[in-house]
Amino acid sequence: MTQTARPVALIALRLAHQSTFADAALDQALRQASLSEPDRRLVTELVYGCMRRSRTLDALIDQLATKSAQQQPPNLRLILHLGLYQLRYLDHIPASAAVDTTVNLTKTNGFGGLSGFVNGLLRQYLRLRETADPLVLPDDPVERLAVQYSYPNWIVQVWLDAFGVEETEHLCNWLNQSPYIDLRVNSRLASVEQVETAMQAAGVTVERVPHLPQALRLTSSRGAVNSLPGYAEGLWSVQDASAQLVGYLLDPQPDEVVIDACAAPGGKTTHIAELMGDLGTVWAGDRSANRLKKLQQNAQRLQLNSIQLCPGDSRSLDQFSQAADRVLLDAPCSGLGTLHRHADARWRQTPDTVQELAQLQHELLDHTATWVKPGGVLVYSTCTLHPAENEAVVQNFLATHPIWQIEPPEPSNPAAAFVTPDGWIKVLPHRQNMDGFFMVKLRSKTLH
């Protein structure tokens, strides 16, 4: 007899709140359980949803509870998160079932004496919901959005300063949705039409992604991604549409030498090799030798032979001085454009970590620029939406390296559909319906 989803979700949430990354916590909990595919999907939804929405759920508990936060054991609060998340955000679970299973979870986890408290809080929420939203929002505009959409105040403030109230609200809402899975067809081995047909024959529905010639988006429920048609044969990779834009902006050509400075796990590296027709050399650098091994395995599956591995910190690799026609620096960043994919990232990042990352980005950009041949190309990209890691890094680099200039993509380049008047690419998720990204193509003007 299989375990039910909610106890497994509670185990994962406990692990995640004990400083285990949410992805790892969920994987550990699922591996130790015997669940049907629908239950596995429910566990995933509950864990990621409760992590994303934890501030909103905490606000509801604090407003509804007859016991103060100090009187509520931490594990009981997680149980309340599970119950309230189902009532507030999941339409396919009957309210009575959500309440009953949450009360049972309270009893089976040693809180039998508090089951009446849990039952009363959840039923109070349902009663209040009949006339108005039970969540009372603060008057302060930053606090209001942060509580309503469940973000730290500092992230909301950064976005309000950059985008204004309306855009920020749309962005906060979009990044609380479950993420899409996009595929990038390996054009050396298959066409988009061939992969599309194979998916449809297997009962998997996909759709094209505007402006991305190799992209397909999964739109139906699915099992394990690596069990889908064409995976084992290397006909496609999983890569978000906006990340695919990076390879197009770099625009690598056959027989060139290209360096991907922070390559693992390798989605952009393998795309570069595919765009080059696997002709030339693609150096894949990364500090993690283990992650580079996974990149190598993926390259073998995709039947790519032009990729060479180079483990090490890209700030101290000197053997590439003026060796590359093109360099990609997809820099480590705060990931604020991919918060829907990494449910706990909004709570892990802080203003201090952003400043540390910005310093690292400056150092990486300074050093990797020395790898480019005279007149060559350097693309800087991140998956964050923080000006300190994007525009400020590029502007500082240009101010201190006058031989470099921004080169917007050619009109025929897929990335051209997203170019700003400043010449760089900024993908806003709520506008383009893909991960948030920043990227810019730089070219050296003279010998250096």
C-alpha positions in Angstrom: 0.0 0.0 0.0 1.5 3.3 -1.0 2.0 6.2 1.3 -0.2 9.3 0.8 1.2 12.4 -0.6 0.9 14.8 2.4 3.1 13.0 4.9 5.8 12.8 2.2 5.4 16.5 1.5 5.8 17.2 5.2 9.0 15.2 5.4 10.4 17.2 2.4 9.3 20.6 3.9 11.0 19.7 7.2 14.2 18.9 5.4 14.0 22.0 3.3 13.6 24.2 6.5 16.7 22.5 8.0 18.8 24.2 5.3 18.6 21.4 2.8 17.9 22.9 -0.7 14.3 22.3 -1.6 15.2 20.3 -4.8 17.4 18.0 -2.8 14.8 17.7 0.1 12.1 16.8 -2.3 14.3 14.2 -4.1 15.3 12.6 -0.9 11.7 12.4 0.3 10.4 10.9 -3.0 13.2 8.4 -3.2 12.2 7.0 0.3 8.5 6.8 -0.6 6.5 4.5 -2.8 4.0 6.8 -4.5 1.9 6.7 -7.7 2.7 9.3 -10.4 -0.2 11.5 -9.5 0.9 11.5 -5.8 4.4 12.3 -6.8 3.1 15.3 -8.7 1.0 16.4 -5.7 4.0 16.2 -3.4 6.0 18.3 -5.8 3.3 20.9 -6.0 2.8 21.0 -2.2 6.5 21.3 -1.4 7.4 23.9 -4.0 4.1 25.8 -3.5 4.5 26.0 0.3 8.1 27.1 -0.1 7.2 29.8 -2.5 4.1 31.0 -0.6 5.5 30.7 2.9 5.3 34.4 3.8 1.7 34.6 2.7 0.8 31.5 4.6 2.6 32.7 7.7 0.7 36.0 7.5 -2.6 34.1 7.3 -1.7 31.9 10.2 -0.7 34.9 12.3 -4.0 36.7 11.5 -6.2 33.6 12.1 -4.5 31.8 15.0 -5.8 31.8 18.5 -2.3 30.8 19.7 0.7 33.1 19.2 3.6 32.1 17.0 5.7 31.3 20.1 3.1 28.7 21.1 3.1 26.9 17.8 5.8 24.2 17.3 7.6 24.8 14.0 6.5 21.4 12.6 2.9 22.3 13.4 3.3 25.5 11.3 4.5 23.4 8.4 1.3 21.3 8.7 -0.8 24.5 8.7 1.1 25.6 5.6 0.1 22.4 3.8 -3.5 22.8 4.7 -3.8 26.5 3.9 -1.9 26.0 0.6 -4.4 23.5 -0.6 -7.4 25.6 0.4 -6.0 28.8 -1.1 -4.1 27.8 -4.2 -5.3 24.3 -5.3 -8.7 24.1 -7.1 -8.7 20.3 -7.7 -8.7 19.3 -4.0 -12.0 19.5 -2.2 -11.9 21.8 0.9 -13.2 19.0 3.1 -10.4 16.6 2.0 -7.8 19.3 2.6 -9.0 20.0 6.1 -9.5 16.3 7.1 -6.0 15.2 5.8 -4.4 18.2 7.6 -6.1 17.3 10.9 -5.0 13.7 10.5 -1.5 14.8 9.7 -1.6 16.8 13.0 -2.6 13.8 15.0 -0.1 11.4 13.3 2.8 13.8 14.0 2.4 14.0 17.7 0.2 17.1 17.9 -3.1 15.4 18.7 -3.9 17.9 21.5 -3.7 20.7 18.8 -5.9 19.0 16.2 -8.9 21.1 17.3 -6.8 24.3 16.9 -5.8 23.2 13.4 -9.3 22.2 12.4 -10.7 25.5 13.8 -8.1 27.7 12.0 -8.7 26.0 8.6 -12.5 26.1 8.9 -12.3 29.8 10.0 -10.4 30.5 6.8 -13.1 28.8 4.8 -15.9 30.8 6.5 -14.1 34.1 6.0 -13.4 33.3 2.4 -17.1 33.2 1.6 -17.4 36.9 1.9 -13.8 38.3 1.3 -10.2 37.3 1.1 -9.2 36.4 4.7 -5.7 37.8 4.1 -5.4 41.4 5.5 -2.6 43.3 3.6 -0.4 46.0 5.1 -0.8 49.6 3.8 2.9 50.0 3.0 3.3 49.3 -0.8 6.5 47.2 -0.4 5.0 45.2 2.5 1.7 44.8 0.7 3.3 43.2 -2.4 5.7 41.2 -0.3 3.0 39.7 1.9 0.5 39.2 -0.9 2.9 37.4 -3.3 5.4 36.0 -0.7 8.7 37.7 -1.2 11.3 39.3 1.0 10.8 43.1 1.2 14.2 43.8 -0.4 13.4 41.9 -3.6 10.1 43.8 -4.0 11.9 47.1 -3.4 14.5 46.3 -6.1 11.8 45.6 -8.6 9.7 48.6 -7.7 12.7 50.8 -8.2 13.5 49.1 -11.6 10.0 48.5 -13.0 7.3 50.4 -11.1 4.3 49.0 -9.2 2.2 47.5 -12.0 5.2 45.6 -13.6 6.4 44.4 -10.2 3.0 43.0 -9.4 2.8 41.1 -12.7 6.4 39.9 -12.2 5.8 38.7 -8.6 2.7 36.9 -9.7 4.3 35.2 -12.7 7.3 33.9 -10.7 4.9 32.1 -8.3 3.5 29.9 -11.1 4.8 26.3 -11.7 7.6 26.4 -14.3 7.3 25.3 -17.9 9.6 22.7 -19.3 11.1 23.7 -22.7 13.1 21.5 -25.0 15.9 22.5 -27.4 16.0 20.3 -30.5 19.4 19.1 -31.5 19.4 20.4 -35.1 22.3 18.1 -36.0 20.2 15.0 -35.4 16.6 16.0 -35.9 14.2 18.7 -37.0 11.7 20.5 -34.8 9.0 18.8 -36.9 10.4 15.3 -36.3 10.5 15.8 -32.5 7.1 17.4 -32.5 5.6 14.4 -34.4 7.3 11.8 -32.1 6.0 13.6 -29.0 2.4 13.7 -30.4 2.6 10.1 -31.3 3.4 9.3 -27.7 0.5 11.4 -26.5 2.7 14.3 -25.3 1.5 17.7 -26.5 4.0 20.4 -27.3 3.9 23.9 -28.7 6.3 26.1 -30.6 7.9 29.1 -28.7 7.9 32.4 -30.6 11.3 33.6 -32.0 13.1 30.4 -30.9 13.7 28.2 -33.9 14.8 25.1 -32.0 12.4 25.3 -29.0 9.4 23.2 -28.0 7.4 23.7 -24.8 5.7 20.7 -23.1 2.1 21.5 -22.5 0.6 18.2 -21.2 1.2 16.2 -18.1 4.2 14.0 -18.3 6.3 11.4 -16.5 10.1 11.5 -16.2 11.5 13.8 -18.8 14.3 11.3 -19.7 11.6 8.8 -20.7 10.2 11.0 -23.5 10.8 10.1 -27.1 14.1 11.1 -28.5 15.9 11.8 -25.2 18.2 8.7 -25.2 19.0 9.3 -28.8 20.1 12.8 -28.1 17.5 14.5 -30.3 16.8 17.2 -27.7 17.9 18.8 -24.4 15.9 20.5 -21.6 16.7 24.2 -21.8 14.4 27.2 -21.1 13.6 29.3 -24.1 15.4 32.4 -22.7 18.6 30.5 -22.0 18.5 29.4 -25.7 18.7 33.0 -26.6 22.2 33.2 -25.2 23.6 30.8 -27.8 22.0 32.8 -30.6 23.4 36.1 -29.3 26.9 34.6 -29.1 26.4 33.4 -32.7 29.3 30.9 -32.8 30.6 29.9 -36.3 32.0 26.6 -37.5 35.7 26.1 -36.9 36.0 28.8 -34.3 37.5 28.5 -30.8 34.8 29.3 -28.3 35.1 29.3 -24.5 32.1 28.9 -22.1 33.7 30.2 -18.9 31.1 29.0 -16.3 29.8 26.1 -18.3 28.2 23.5 -16.0 25.6 22.0 -16.2 26.2 22.5 -19.9 23.0 23.6 -21.6 24.6 26.6 -23.3 27.8 24.7 -24.0 26.1 22.0 -26.0 23.9 24.6 -27.8 27.1 26.4 -28.8 28.5 23.2 -30.2 25.3 22.4 -32.1 25.2 25.9 -33.6 28.8 25.4 -34.8 27.8 22.1 -36.4 30.2 20.4 -34.0 33.0 21.9 -36.0 35.8 23.8 -34.1 36.5 23.7 -30.4 34.3 24.6 -27.4 36.2 24.9 -24.1 33.9 24.3 -21.1 35.3 25.8 -18.0 33.9 25.4 -14.5 35.1 25.3 -10.9 33.2 22.0 -10.3 34.9 18.9 -11.9 31.9 16.8 -10.9 29.5 19.0 -12.7 31.7 19.0 -15.8 31.5 15.2 -15.8 27.7 15.6 -16.1 28.3 18.0 -19.0 30.5 15.5 -20.7 27.8 12.8 -20.3 25.2 15.1 -21.8 27.6 15.9 -24.7 28.0 12.2 -25.4 24.2 11.7 -25.5 23.9 14.6 -27.9 26.8 13.1 -30.0 28.9 16.2 -29.7 32.7 15.8 -30.1 33.9 19.4 -30.2 33.6 20.1 -26.4 36.8 20.1 -24.3 36.7 20.3 -20.5 38.7 22.7 -18.4 38.1 22.5 -14.7 39.2 25.5 -12.6 38.3 29.0 -11.5 37.9 31.2 -14.6 39.4 34.1 -12.7 42.8 32.3 -12.6 42.9 30.5 -15.9 45.7 32.2 -17.9 46.3 29.7 -20.7 43.5 31.2 -22.8 45.0 34.7 -23.3 43.7 36.0 -26.7 42.9 32.4 -27.7 39.2 32.6 -28.4 37.1 34.0 -31.2 34.1 34.1 -28.8 33.7 33.8 -25.1 30.5 33.3 -23.1 30.4 34.4 -19.5 27.1 33.1 -18.1 27.9 34.4 -14.7 26.9 33.0 -11.3 24.1 35.2 -10.1 21.2 35.5 -7.6 18.8 33.8 -10.0 16.0 36.3 -9.4 14.7 35.6 -12.9 14.2 31.9 -12.1 12.5 32.0 -8.7 9.6 29.9 -10.1 12.1 27.1 -10.7 14.0 27.4 -7.4 11.3 27.6 -4.7 13.6 28.5 -1.9 16.0 30.9 -3.7 14.0 34.0 -2.7 14.6 33.1 1.0 18.3 32.2 0.5 19.5 35.3 -1.3 20.1 38.6 0.6 21.3 42.1 -0.4 24.7 41.0 0.9 24.9 37.9 -1.3 23.9 40.1 -4.3 26.8 42.4 -3.6 29.2 39.4 -3.2 28.0 38.1 -6.5 28.3 41.4 -8.3 32.0 41.6 -7.1 32.5 38.1 -8.5 30.9 39.0 -11.8 33.2 42.1 -12.1 36.2 39.9 -11.6 35.1 37.2 -14.0 34.3 39.7 -16.7 37.6 41.5 -16.3 39.5 38.2 -16.7 37.5 36.5 -19.4 37.8 39.6 -21.6 41.5 38.8 -21.9 40.7 35.5 -23.5 39.2 37.1 -26.6 41.2 37.6 -29.8 41.4 41.2 -31.1 38.1 42.1 -32.7 36.4 39.1 -31.0 33.1 38.7 -29.1 32.3 38.4 -25.4 28.7 37.7 -24.3 27.8 38.4 -20.6 24.6 36.8 -19.3 22.7 36.2 -16.1 19.4 34.7 -15.1 18.7 37.4 -12.6 16.6 40.6 -12.7 18.8 42.8 -10.4 20.4 45.9 -12.0 23.5 45.5 -9.7 24.3 42.2 -11.4 23.3 43.3 -14.9 23.4 46.8 -16.2 25.8 48.0 -13.5 28.3 45.3 -14.2 28.3 46.0 -17.9 28.4 49.8 -17.5 31.4 49.5 -15.1 33.2 47.2 -17.5 32.7 49.5 -20.4 33.8 52.5 -18.4 37.1 50.8 -17.4 37.7 49.0 -20.7 37.1 51.6 -23.5 38.2 49.3 -26.3 35.0 47.3 -25.8 31.5 48.3 -27.1 28.0 46.9 -27.1 27.1 45.2 -30.4 23.3 44.6 -30.8 22.3 41.4 -32.6 21.6 41.4 -36.3 17.9 41.7 -37.2 17.9 38.1 -38.4 19.2 36.8 -35.1 16.5 35.3 -32.8 17.7 37.5 -29.9 17.0 40.7 -31.9 13.3 40.3 -30.9 14.2 41.1 -27.3 16.8 43.9 -27.7 16.4 47.1 -25.8 17.4 50.6 -27.0 20.6 50.2 -25.0 21.6 47.3 -27.1 21.3 44.6 -24.5 18.7 41.8 -24.1 16.4 41.8 -21.1 13.8 39.1 -20.9 11.0 39.9 -18.4 9.0 36.7 -17.6 5.6 38.3 -17.3 6.0 39.8 -20.8 7.8 37.1 -22.7 6.5 34.1 -20.8 9.9 32.6 -20.2 12.6 32.8 -17.5 14.0 36.2 -16.6 17.3 36.8 -18.3 19.9 39.6 -19.1 22.5 39.3 -21.8 24.7 41.6 -23.8 27.1 41.1 -26.7 30.4 43.0 -26.5 33.0 43.3 -29.2 36.6 44.7 -28.8 37.2 47.6 -31.1 41.0 47.4 -31.4 44.0 45.3 -30.4 44.3 44.6 -26.7 
